[in-house]
């Protein structure tokens, strides 16, 4: 079974411990809707490690990311800005997907 959304392995522990409760994505992954349940997998092999429920999808410009976003990502604002610039260089419009973990596996 293919995952609905994938994450780098380094984020899995934070998702599974409910420390990471948002993800910031570009427009190609902005189509999710509140209430939708997503199978979550690893970006490198697509194995599924949990299920999440989407709470909201809100547009945000990279320059408008705040300490609150960083806290919800379980990192500092500087770390978040660095990660975003590596993954989405030059993107002017991103989307904050808030979620809650439903189960593991």
Secondary structure per residue as TSV (DSSP state, phi and psi in degrees):
chain	resnum	aa	ss	phi	psi
A	1	X	-	360.0	132.5
A	2	X	-	-85.7	139.6
A	3	X	-	-69.1	155.6
A	4	X	S	-85.8	-26.4
A	5	X	E	-149.1	145.0
A	6	X	E	-123.3	156.6
A	7	X	E	-134.3	153.7
A	8	X	-	-64.7	146.3
A	9	X	G	-55.5	-31.8
A	10	X	G	-64.1	-16.5
A	11	X	G	-95.7	-10.3
A	12	X	H	-61.1	-45.6
A	13	X	H	-60.6	-40.3
A	14	X	H	-67.6	-35.5
A	15	X	H	-68.0	-46.4
A	16	X	H	-67.6	-24.6
A	17	X	T	-97.7	8.7
A	18	X	T	62.0	25.5
A	19	X	-	-88.9	-26.4
A	20	X	-	-106.3	114.2
A	21	X	-	-122.5	6.6
A	22	X	E	-137.8	161.2
A	23	X	E	-137.6	145.7
A	24	X	E	-111.4	122.2
A	25	X	E	-130.1	167.4
A	26	X	-	-90.7	-175.4
A	27	X	G	-62.8	-23.1
A	28	X	G	-67.3	-17.8
A	29	X	G	-122.7	30.5
A	30	X	-	-98.8	5.8
A	31	X	-	-87.0	-1.8
A	32	X	-	-71.3	156.2
A	33	X	-	-126.2	148.5
A	34	X	T	-53.7	137.4
A	35	X	T	91.2	-15.8
A	36	X	-	-71.4	135.0
A	37	X	E	-99.9	130.2
A	38	X	E	-120.5	134.4
A	39	X	E	-78.2	126.2
A	40	X	E	-103.6	127.4
A	41	X	E	-128.1	175.0
A	42	X	E	-83.9	144.1
A	43	X	T	-67.1	-28.1
A	44	X	T	-93.2	-18.4
A	45	X	T	-141.2	-0.6
A	46	X	-	65.8	13.8
A	47	X	-	-73.6	145.5
A	48	X	E	-90.9	132.4
A	49	X	E	-118.8	-9.6
A	50	X	E	-171.0	177.9
A	51	X	E	-124.0	137.6
A	52	X	E	-122.6	158.8
A	53	X	E	-114.1	129.0
A	54	X	E	-73.0	130.5
A	55	X	E	-96.3	-45.4
A	56	X	E	-158.8	159.6
A	57	X	E	-131.6	113.9
A	58	X	E	-127.5	127.9
A	59	X	E	-66.8	146.0
A	60	X	E	-151.2	140.0
A	61	X	-	-84.1	143.2
A	62	X	G	-52.0	-36.3
A	63	X	G	-71.2	-11.6
A	64	X	G	-98.8	6.1
A	65	X	-	-67.0	140.7
A	66	X	-	-121.1	174.6
A	67	X	H	-60.1	-31.2
A	68	X	H	-65.4	-43.7
A	69	X	H	-58.7	-45.8
A	70	X	H	-60.9	-43.2
A	71	X	H	-60.2	-41.6
A	72	X	H	-70.3	-18.5
A	73	X	T	-92.9	-5.3
A	74	X	T	62.0	48.4
A	75	X	S	-154.8	171.5
A	76	X	-	-77.5	164.0
A	77	X	H	-62.8	-39.8
A	78	X	H	-62.0	-43.1
A	79	X	H	-62.0	-44.9
A	80	X	H	-61.1	-46.9
A	81	X	H	-61.5	-37.7
A	82	X	H	-65.9	-46.8
A	83	X	H	-60.5	-46.2
A	84	X	H	-62.4	-41.7
A	85	X	H	-68.7	-28.2
A	86	X	H	-75.1	-43.4
A	87	X	H	-79.2	-39.6
A	88	X	S	-125.9	62.4
A	89	X	T	-62.1	130.2
A	90	X	T	79.3	-3.9
A	91	X	-	-67.7	134.5
A	92	X	S	-99.8	-17.7
A	93	X	-	-132.5	119.5
A	94	X	E	-123.5	175.4
A	95	X	E	-135.1	130.3
A	96	X	E	-91.9	115.9
A	97	X	E	-102.3	110.2
A	98	X	E	-87.9	141.3
A	99	X	E	-149.6	165.7
A	100	X	E	-128.8	140.9
A	101	X	E	-76.9	133.8
A	102	X	E	-96.5	-46.2
A	103	X	E	-160.0	170.9
A	104	X	E	-100.5	155.7
A	105	X	-	77.6	360.0
